[in-house]
Amino acid sequence: MIKIFYHSTPEDADIILKELDDIDCEPESFYKAADILESGEINAGFTYTDEKLNVSFVIINETDSAKEFLNTMSHEITHVS
């Protein structure tokens, strides 16, 4: 299963981080996701995969253009594969 969160903002951090916490995301990855989400940095993304649970989380913050969204999405999807 792949869960994709796009156009994420700092206001979405609690919801997304709770989902990562619910699957016992590794602490280093959890805090990296928190930093990216809470920073509000545009054109930033993050991917976390738990192979035991067969689930991947793809997080894409707000982007400044459709082209940048596609670039970020493509980059993050390569981490899933």
N, C-alpha and C positions, 0 to 999 in steps of 0.2 A: 504494500500500500504506500502511496506517496501522498503526503499532505502538503499542499502548497498554500502559503500565505503571501499574498502580493499586495502592493501598495500599503505596506505596513508602516505604521507610525509609532512613536513612543506610547501613544494611548493604547496600542494593541499589545504592548509588551506583557502585561499581566496574564492575558488570556493565552498567548502563545507559550510563555514560559511555564504556565501551569501544565499545559499539555506535555511539554518536554519533561517536566518534573514527574508527571504521572507515569512516564515510561522509564524513570530512573536514568535520565540522560547523564552521561559522564560529566563530572563537575567542570572540567576544563572547557568542554564544549558548551555546557549550560551557560557559563559565565561569558564565553565569547558571544553566544547568541544574545545574551542580555546586553552586553556592551553595544552590539550592532543595533539592536532594537531601540534601546534607550537613547542612543546618540542622535537619532533622527537623520543620520547621514544619508544623503540621496545617492542613488546608484550603487547601493551596497546590498550584498546578499550573503546568505549562509545556508549550508546544508549539513544535516546530521542524519546518519543512518544507523539504525540498530539492527544488525543482521539477525540476532536471535529472535526478535519480534517481527522481523521482515517489514520494517516501516522506515520511511525516510521523510524528513521534514525539510522543506525548501522554503526559506524566508527571503522575500525580496522587499526591501524598503521602497519608499517612493522613488520614482525615477523622473528625470527631467525631460524625457521624450520617449516616444514609442520605440525608436531605434535603441535607446539605452535599455529599455525594459527587455527587449528581445536579446540584446547582448548579455545582460545579467542573467536572464532566464536560461539562455543556452549554456552559459558558463556553469551555473549551478546544477543544471540537469546532467552535465558531464560528471559531476561528483556522484550523482545517484547511480549512474551506470558503472 
